[in-house]
Amino acid sequence: QVQLAESGGGLVQAGDSLRLSCSGSGRTFSPYAMGWFRQAPGREREFVAAITSSGGSTFYADSVKGRFTISRDSAKNTVFLQMNSPKREDTAVYYCAASNSWRLPVYFRLTDYAYWGQGTPVTVSS
């Protein structure tokens, strides 16, 4: 059974840092692009960041560019999201997602990702 499991969420002060992890099981995700999305209360799920299979290219939503960093450790079948200087508006449930392609035409579409984790909540307090 293919599974993605996020961890590392919780309560963080604005301006601090937090690192989310996403561990895959049931298949190797190293050949595929992976991403992070988030959903705040009352809002639709939105793109946060994505990384290609090699890790050589990364993509970010404008709202997190320069503050968040996505990376992957293919040997451990794990993807990370380093959240630096979080803001209150970053409060959301964060989801890890995996595609079935090593490269996507665009990386922000939810429908291009075949596998999803259950999400980990992040609350940023000021």
ABEGO torsion letter per residue (X at the ends): XBBBBBBGBEBBBBGBBBBBBBBBBGBBAAABBBBBBBBBBGBBBBBABBBBAAGABBBBBAAABGABBBBBBAAAGBBBBBBBGBBAAABBBBBBBBBABABBABAABAAABABBBAEBBBBBBX
